[in-house]
Each structure stands twice: as structure tokens, then as C-alpha cells.
């Protein structure tokens, strides 16, 4: 006598698989609330690393644009060359994140990150539908990240 699964057993297993697949799909979706915070702190640390490299003698500049950012090196002929270093390569903002430059020197972009023993005064902002972060670069090359109301 052969035994099989009843229709009820098959339906219960399919229901369990459906619930697990839905839960997995929802957990893999990026958390937009946390994503902008991660991007703000990532930019702050990368900008500090670029300023540190510029302070040691490399002529590195921030290449800022609303859709993303990158860093460039000023060559001996006075031309800005893009950096392909993994840390300092050009990056685009993830979907849903908007960026703006609130304050910067008049001579860019790109802005030379170390000149006359200090970094330029920069104020940048990253915003999403629910959160906003301002990033301020100090003359000592440190970045302060402040969350503001959107």
C-alpha cells in the first residue's frame, strides 16, 4: 500500500514556504532609514582619509556633484586626474538620497583638500524623504556629522 501526502499537508507546506520567502524578501530590502546615516558617516570617514593623504603632500581634491562624489589628484601639469583607488574612487548616491553643497570655496570643484596648512571650509548635506545629515569639514581636516530635521 503506497502512502502519499494529503492535499492539506501539501497546502500547509506551501503556506510555510510562502511565509518564509516573504520574510526573506523583506529582510533583504535595504533599510532606507539607516542607509542615509551609513552614507553620511561613510562620506565623513572617506573625506577625512583624503584630507590626511592631502596633508602628507598629495594634491587631492574633492570632486562634488549632486549625484555623487569622488576625489581627484592634481598632476604636475596642473590637470585634475580621477583617482581609481578603491577608497577614493567616484561614487554615486543610492536611490532616494539627495545631496547638496551648502558652503564651499569659490575655486572648485574639485576643491584642493589641503592648502596653506589647513583644509577648506566645506558644508555638505545629504537628505532622504525622512532624514537629513549635514557634514562640516573643519580647517583641521575633521568632519562633523549632524542630523537635522528634513
C-alpha positions as CSV (number, residue, x, y, z in Angstrom):
1,X,0.0,0.0,0.0
2,X,1.5,3.3,-1.1
3,X,1.1,6.4,1.0
4,X,1.4,9.9,-0.2
5,X,0.7,13.4,1.1
6,X,-2.8,14.7,1.5
7,X,-3.8,17.9,-0.1
8,X,-4.0,19.6,3.3
9,X,-0.4,18.6,4.1
10,X,0.8,19.9,0.7
11,X,-1.0,23.2,1.2
12,X,0.4,23.7,4.7
13,X,3.9,23.2,3.4
14,X,3.3,25.6,0.5
15,X,2.0,28.2,3.0
16,X,5.0,27.8,5.2
17,X,7.4,28.2,2.2
18,X,5.4,31.3,1.1
19,X,5.7,33.0,4.5
20,X,9.4,32.2,4.8
21,X,10.0,33.6,1.2
22,X,8.1,36.8,2.0
23,X,10.1,37.3,5.2
24,X,13.4,36.7,3.5
25,X,12.5,39.1,0.7
26,X,11.5,41.9,3.1
27,X,14.7,41.4,5.2
28,X,16.9,41.7,2.1
29,X,15.4,45.1,1.1
30,X,17.8,48.0,2.1
31,X,16.6,50.0,5.1
32,X,16.3,53.5,3.7
33,X,16.1,55.0,7.1
34,X,19.5,53.6,8.1
35,X,21.0,53.8,4.6
36,X,21.3,57.6,4.6
37,X,23.0,57.5,8.0
38,X,25.5,55.0,6.7
39,X,26.2,57.1,3.6
40,X,26.8,60.2,5.7
41,X,29.2,58.5,8.1
42,X,31.0,56.8,5.2
43,X,31.5,60.1,3.4
44,X,32.8,61.7,6.6
45,X,35.4,59.0,7.1
46,X,36.5,58.9,3.5
47,X,36.8,62.7,3.4
48,X,38.9,62.6,6.5
49,X,41.2,59.9,4.9
50,X,41.5,62.0,1.7
51,X,42.4,65.1,3.8
52,X,45.0,63.1,5.7
53,X,46.5,62.0,2.3
54,X,46.5,65.6,1.1
55,X,48.2,66.8,4.3
56,X,51.1,64.5,3.6
57,X,51.8,66.2,0.3
58,X,49.5,64.7,-2.3
59,X,47.4,67.3,-4.1
60,X,44.0,65.7,-3.7
61,X,40.7,67.5,-4.3
62,X,37.0,66.7,-3.7
63,X,35.0,66.4,-6.8
64,X,31.4,67.0,-5.6
65,X,28.3,66.7,-7.7
66,X,24.6,66.3,-6.7
67,X,24.6,62.7,-7.9
68,X,27.7,61.6,-6.1
69,X,31.3,62.4,-5.3
70,X,34.9,61.4,-6.0
71,X,38.4,62.5,-5.5
72,X,40.9,63.8,-8.0
73,X,44.7,64.3,-7.9
74,X,46.3,67.4,-9.4
75,X,49.1,66.3,-11.6
76,X,52.4,68.1,-12.4
77,X,50.8,69.7,-15.4
78,X,48.0,71.2,-13.3
79,X,45.3,68.9,-14.6
80,X,42.9,67.1,-12.3
81,X,43.1,63.3,-12.8
82,X,40.4,60.9,-11.3
83,X,41.6,58.5,-8.6
84,X,40.8,54.9,-9.1
85,X,41.8,53.9,-5.6
86,X,39.1,51.7,-4.0
87,X,38.6,54.1,-1.1
88,X,38.7,57.4,-3.1
89,X,37.1,56.3,-6.3
90,X,34.0,58.1,-7.6
91,X,30.7,57.0,-6.1
92,X,27.0,57.7,-6.8
93,X,24.4,58.2,-4.2
94,X,22.0,55.4,-3.6
95,X,18.5,55.9,-4.9
96,X,16.4,58.1,-2.6
97,X,19.4,60.1,-1.3
98,X,19.9,63.7,-2.4
99,X,23.0,65.8,-1.8
100,X,23.7,69.5,-1.8
101,X,26.7,71.7,-1.2
102,X,25.8,74.4,1.3
103,X,29.1,76.2,1.6
104,X,32.4,75.8,-0.3
105,X,35.3,78.0,-1.5
106,X,34.8,79.7,-4.9
107,X,37.7,77.9,-6.6
108,X,36.1,74.5,-7.3
109,X,35.0,71.8,-7.7
110,X,37.3,70.0,-7.3
111,X,38.4,71.6,-4.1
112,X,42.0,71.1,-3.0
113,X,41.7,69.4,0.4
114,X,44.9,70.8,2.0
115,X,46.3,74.2,1.3
116,X,48.2,76.7,3.5
117,X,48.3,74.2,6.4
118,X,44.6,73.7,6.5
119,X,41.6,72.1,4.8
120,X,38.9,74.2,3.1
121,X,35.7,75.1,4.9
122,X,33.0,72.8,3.4
123,X,29.4,72.2,4.4
124,X,27.6,69.4,2.7
125,X,24.1,67.9,3.2
126,X,22.6,64.5,2.5
127,X,18.9,64.1,2.6
128,X,16.2,61.5,2.1
129,X,12.5,61.7,2.5
130,X,12.7,61.1,6.2
131,X,16.2,62.2,7.4
132,X,18.9,64.9,6.7
133,X,22.5,64.9,7.7
134,X,24.9,67.9,7.5
135,X,28.6,67.3,7.2
136,X,31.1,70.1,8.1
137,X,34.8,69.8,7.3
138,X,36.9,71.8,9.8
139,X,40.2,73.5,9.0
140,X,41.9,70.7,10.8
141,X,40.5,68.1,8.4
142,X,37.9,66.6,10.7
143,X,34.3,66.0,9.6
144,X,31.4,66.6,12.0
145,X,28.1,64.9,11.1
146,X,24.9,66.4,12.5
147,X,21.4,65.1,12.0
148,X,18.8,67.8,11.2
149,X,15.1,67.7,10.7
150,X,14.3,67.2,7.0
